[in-house]
């Protein structure tokens, strides 16, 4: 399932030229009804975050450090990665999966930062106090670890997500290295849902939001399901689903597609031929090899040397999506 539709924007997200000519205008979307604009190709959106996790190339040099962010509920530790060189840079919040903060997520933040972004990876389980890193390869094979993770997930309410997201955006906006303009969010598994919840709650402060194998994005009987607040989303949305994923079924995909189209949110929804967890290196599903028809064009550098000049930008700066290639 691939759908591309939505509305155009003029608040920091713009079409971009590849350097050989002027920026091209928005192109008509497919199957978009009244919404007639699209922002990027499926391949470009596919690159946003997920392919970063599986490349051997680390991108450009960057500096990562641990920071502490004051929220309404306490102090949230986070990994902050800033590219070396002259900024400022567009910023992205990377929400971890259900396993929370661990070395894999720190490395994913570093890799995305190496493409030219200020990247914040928050430890959103901070209210629980210190906890041992989770091994996602075996986490759900052991009853004790599975119950621990499920308990932490259930304890992180949508209201907490929104309070935290505001604090994260405020923090990023305070950084001199951060380029003025909207912020991007991306997330994996549970984090994909958090990414869309944040986009709905923060409106125009979020310029682009992505979800990779995120669950319960359009669960009708869940009052906190992100699709209920789709009308408040001002970001461009990319959703990459997985096959045979009971947390994001075909019914949910169709419901989310319908709602986003009706409210005019520019979006892409597609299903990868891989199982839940495919984008996170320490998840057993991440060993799945995706065909070139899904991963799109080969890797291009973050300097926007793309064969298709239309690419999404955050805050008028570097592209929010780059041409990346899944590891062979």
C-alpha positions as CSV (number, residue, x, y, z in Angstrom):
1,X,0.0,0.0,0.0
2,X,1.4,3.3,-1.0
3,X,-0.4,6.6,-0.8
4,X,0.9,10.1,-1.3
5,X,-1.4,13.0,-0.7
6,X,-1.9,16.2,1.3
7,X,-1.6,20.0,1.3
8,X,1.3,22.2,0.6
9,X,3.0,24.5,3.2
10,X,4.9,27.7,3.1
11,X,6.2,27.8,6.7
12,X,9.7,26.6,6.4
13,X,9.1,23.5,4.2
14,X,9.7,24.1,0.6
15,X,10.5,22.5,-2.7
16,X,14.2,22.4,-3.5
17,X,16.3,22.6,-6.6
18,X,19.2,20.3,-7.2
19,X,21.4,23.2,-8.1
20,X,20.8,22.9,-11.9
21,X,17.8,25.1,-12.0
22,X,15.1,26.8,-10.0
23,X,13.1,25.0,-7.4
24,X,10.2,23.2,-9.0
25,X,6.6,23.8,-7.8
26,X,4.6,21.2,-5.9
27,X,3.4,18.3,-8.0
28,X,-0.1,16.9,-8.0
29,X,-0.7,14.1,-5.6
30,X,-2.1,10.7,-6.5
31,X,-5.5,9.9,-5.1
32,X,-5.6,13.0,-2.9
33,X,-9.1,14.2,-3.5
34,X,-9.4,17.9,-2.6
35,X,-5.8,17.9,-1.4
36,X,-3.7,18.5,-4.4
37,X,-0.1,19.0,-3.3
38,X,2.7,16.6,-2.3
39,X,6.1,17.4,-0.8
40,X,8.4,14.5,-1.6
41,X,8.7,11.2,-3.4
42,X,8.0,8.0,-1.5
43,X,11.7,7.2,-1.8
44,X,12.7,10.5,-0.2
45,X,10.4,10.0,2.7
46,X,11.5,6.4,3.1
47,X,14.9,7.7,3.8
48,X,13.9,9.8,6.8
49,X,15.4,8.0,9.7
50,X,14.9,4.3,8.9
51,X,17.7,3.9,6.4
52,X,20.1,5.7,8.7
53,X,19.8,2.9,11.1
54,X,21.2,0.3,8.6
55,X,24.0,2.0,6.8
56,X,27.7,1.3,7.3
57,X,28.6,4.9,6.4
58,X,28.3,7.0,9.5
59,X,27.8,10.2,7.6
60,X,29.8,13.3,8.4
61,X,31.6,14.0,11.8
62,X,29.4,15.0,14.7
63,X,29.6,15.4,18.4
64,X,27.2,13.6,20.8
65,X,26.8,14.4,24.5
66,X,24.3,13.6,27.2
67,X,22.1,16.4,28.3
68,X,19.4,16.9,30.9
69,X,16.1,18.5,29.9
70,X,13.8,20.0,32.6
71,X,10.2,18.9,32.0
72,X,7.0,19.5,34.0
73,X,7.6,16.1,35.6
74,X,11.3,16.0,36.3
75,X,14.6,15.8,34.5
76,X,14.8,13.8,31.2
77,X,18.3,12.6,30.1
78,X,18.8,12.7,26.4
79,X,21.5,12.1,23.8
80,X,22.2,15.3,21.8
81,X,24.2,15.0,18.5
82,X,25.4,18.1,16.7
83,X,27.2,18.0,13.4
84,X,30.7,19.5,13.2
85,X,31.2,22.5,11.0
86,X,29.3,25.6,10.4
87,X,25.6,25.6,11.4
88,X,23.0,26.3,12.3
89,X,21.3,23.0,11.5
90,X,17.7,21.8,11.3
91,X,16.6,19.7,14.3
92,X,15.0,16.3,14.7
93,X,13.6,14.5,17.8
94,X,14.2,10.8,17.5
95,X,11.8,8.8,19.7
96,X,13.2,5.4,20.6
97,X,11.1,2.2,20.4
98,X,9.6,0.4,23.4
99,X,13.1,-0.7,24.6
100,X,13.9,2.9,25.4
101,X,17.4,4.5,25.6
102,X,20.3,2.3,24.8
103,X,23.5,2.3,22.7
104,X,21.6,1.4,19.5
105,X,19.4,4.5,19.8
106,X,22.4,6.7,20.5
107,X,24.2,5.4,17.4
108,X,21.1,6.0,15.3
109,X,21.0,9.5,16.6
110,X,24.6,10.0,15.7
111,X,24.1,8.7,12.2
112,X,21.2,11.0,11.5
113,X,23.2,13.9,12.9
114,X,26.0,13.1,10.5
115,X,23.7,13.9,7.7
116,X,23.4,17.5,8.9
117,X,20.9,17.6,11.8
118,X,20.8,18.5,15.4
119,X,19.3,15.3,16.8
120,X,17.8,14.7,20.2
121,X,17.2,11.2,21.4
122,X,15.2,11.4,24.7
123,X,15.0,8.8,27.4
124,X,11.3,9.2,27.9
125,X,11.2,6.5,30.6
126,X,13.0,8.8,33.0
127,X,10.0,8.9,35.4
128,X,10.8,5.2,36.2
129,X,14.3,6.0,37.4
130,X,17.4,4.2,36.2
131,X,16.9,0.9,34.3
132,X,19.1,-1.7,32.6
133,X,19.4,-1.4,28.8
134,X,17.1,-3.7,27.0
135,X,18.2,-6.3,24.5
136,X,15.5,-6.1,21.9
137,X,16.7,-9.3,20.2
138,X,15.4,-11.3,23.2
139,X,13.3,-8.9,25.2
140,X,10.0,-10.5,24.2
141,X,11.2,-14.1,24.5
142,X,11.6,-13.7,28.3
143,X,8.4,-13.2,30.4
144,X,10.1,-11.0,33.0
145,X,11.7,-8.6,30.5
146,X,8.5,-8.6,28.4
147,X,6.4,-7.6,31.4
148,X,8.9,-5.0,32.4
149,X,8.8,-3.4,28.9
150,X,5.0,-3.6,28.7
151,X,4.6,-2.0,32.1
152,X,6.9,0.9,31.1
153,X,5.0,1.4,27.9
154,X,1.6,1.5,29.6
155,X,3.0,3.9,32.1
156,X,3.9,6.5,29.5
157,X,0.6,8.2,28.8
158,X,-0.3,10.5,25.9
159,X,-0.5,13.5,28.3
160,X,3.1,12.7,29.4
161,X,4.1,12.5,25.8
162,X,2.7,15.9,25.0
163,X,4.3,17.6,28.1
164,X,7.6,16.1,27.3
165,X,7.5,16.9,23.6
166,X,6.9,20.6,24.4
167,X,9.9,20.6,26.7
168,X,12.0,18.9,24.0
169,X,11.1,21.4,21.3
170,X,11.6,24.3,23.7
171,X,15.1,22.9,24.5
172,X,16.0,22.5,20.8
173,X,14.8,26.0,20.0
174,X,17.1,27.4,22.7
175,X,20.2,26.0,21.1
176,X,22.3,28.3,19.0
177,X,23.2,25.4,16.7
178,X,19.6,24.8,15.8
179,X,18.3,26.5,12.6
180,X,15.2,28.7,13.1
181,X,12.0,27.0,11.9
182,X,10.1,23.8,12.4
183,X,11.4,20.7,14.0
184,X,11.2,17.1,12.7
185,X,10.1,14.1,14.7
186,X,10.7,10.5,13.9
187,X,10.2,7.3,15.9
188,X,10.3,3.5,15.8
189,X,7.7,1.1,17.1
190,X,6.2,2.9,20.1
191,X,8.2,5.9,19.1
192,X,6.4,6.2,15.8
193,X,3.2,6.7,17.7
194,X,4.8,9.3,19.9
195,X,6.1,11.1,16.8
196,X,2.5,11.5,15.5
197,X,1.1,12.4,18.9
198,X,3.7,15.2,19.2
199,X,2.8,16.4,15.7
200,X,-0.8,16.7,16.6
201,X,-0.3,18.4,19.9
202,X,2.4,20.9,18.8
203,X,0.9,21.9,15.5
204,X,3.1,24.3,13.5
205,X,6.1,23.7,15.7
206,X,6.5,20.3,14.0
207,X,7.4,20.5,10.3
208,X,7.8,16.9,9.5
209,X,6.8,13.7,11.4
210,X,7.7,10.1,10.6
211,X,6.7,6.7,12.0
212,X,8.5,3.5,11.3
213,X,6.6,0.3,12.2
214,X,4.7,2.4,14.7
215,X,1.7,0.8,16.4
216,X,-1.8,1.9,17.1
217,X,-1.7,4.9,14.9
218,X,-5.4,4.7,14.0
219,X,-7.0,2.5,16.7
220,X,-10.6,3.6,16.7
221,X,-11.5,2.7,20.3
222,X,-8.3,4.4,21.7
223,X,-9.0,8.0,22.6
224,X,-5.3,8.7,22.5
225,X,-4.8,7.3,19.0
226,X,-3.0,9.9,16.9
227,X,-5.6,9.8,14.1
228,X,-8.2,11.4,16.3
229,X,-6.1,14.6,16.4
230,X,-5.1,14.5,12.7
231,X,-6.8,17.9,12.0
232,X,-4.3,19.6,14.3
233,X,-1.3,18.2,12.4
234,X,0.6,20.8,10.4
235,X,3.6,18.6,9.6
236,X,4.1,16.5,6.6
237,X,3.7,12.9,7.6
238,X,5.4,9.7,6.5
239,X,4.3,6.3,7.8
240,X,6.2,3.1,7.1
241,X,4.2,0.0,8.1
242,X,5.3,-3.6,8.4
243,X,3.7,-6.7,7.1
244,X,1.7,-9.0,9.4
245,X,1.8,-6.3,12.1
246,X,-1.1,-6.6,14.4
247,X,-0.3,-3.3,16.0
248,X,-0.9,-1.5,12.7
249,X,-3.3,-3.5,10.6
250,X,-4.5,-2.9,7.1
251,X,-7.7,-1.6,8.7
252,X,-5.7,1.0,10.6
253,X,-3.7,2.0,7.6
254,X,-6.9,2.6,5.6
255,X,-8.4,4.6,8.4
256,X,-5.3,6.7,8.8
257,X,-5.1,7.3,5.1
258,X,-8.8,8.4,5.0
259,X,-8.5,10.8,8.0
260,X,-5.2,12.4,6.8
261,X,-6.6,12.9,3.3
262,X,-9.9,14.4,4.7
263,X,-8.1,17.0,6.8
264,X,-5.6,17.8,4.1
265,X,-2.4,16.6,5.8
266,X,0.4,16.0,3.3
267,X,1.4,12.4,3.8
268,X,2.8,9.1,2.5
269,X,1.7,5.7,3.9
270,X,3.4,2.5,2.7
271,X,4.0,-1.0,3.8
272,X,7.5,-2.5,3.7
273,X,8.0,-6.2,2.9
274,X,9.5,-6.7,6.4
275,X,8.2,-7.4,9.9
276,X,7.8,-5.1,12.8
277,X,11.1,-3.7,14.0
278,X,12.8,-3.8,10.7
279,X,14.4,-0.3,11.0
280,X,16.1,-0.8,14.4
281,X,19.5,-2.7,14.2
282,X,19.2,-4.6,17.5
283,X,15.8,-5.9,16.6
284,X,15.7,-9.4,15.2
285,X,13.5,-8.2,12.2
286,X,16.2,-5.7,11.1
287,X,18.1,-8.4,9.3
288,X,15.4,-8.3,6.6
289,X,16.8,-7.3,3.3
290,X,14.6,-4.8,1.4
291,X,14.5,-4.8,-2.4
292,X,15.7,-1.8,-4.4
293,X,12.1,-1.1,-5.5
294,X,11.3,-0.3,-1.9
295,X,14.5,1.4,-0.7
296,X,14.5,3.7,-3.8
297,X,17.4,5.5,-5.4
298,X,20.9,4.8,-4.1
299,X,22.6,6.9,-1.4
300,X,23.3,10.5,-2.2
301,X,25.1,12.8,0.1
302,X,23.3,15.2,2.4
303,X,24.1,18.0,0.0
304,X,20.9,17.3,-1.8
305,X,22.5,15.9,-4.9
306,X,19.3,14.0,-5.8
307,X,18.1,12.8,-9.1
308,X,14.7,14.3,-8.2
309,X,15.1,17.9,-7.2
310,X,12.0,18.0,-5.1
311,X,12.9,17.3,-1.5
312,X,11.4,18.3,1.9
313,X,13.4,20.8,4.0
314,X,13.2,21.8,7.6
315,X,13.4,25.4,8.5
316,X,14.6,26.3,5.1
317,X,17.8,24.3,5.7
318,X,19.1,20.9,4.9
319,X,16.7,18.3,3.5
320,X,14.5,16.4,6.0
321,X,15.0,13.3,3.9
322,X,18.1,12.2,2.1
323,X,18.7,9.6,-0.5
324,X,19.8,6.6,1.6
325,X,20.2,2.9,0.8
326,X,19.4,-0.1,3.0
327,X,22.5,-2.1,3.9
328,X,22.9,-5.0,1.5
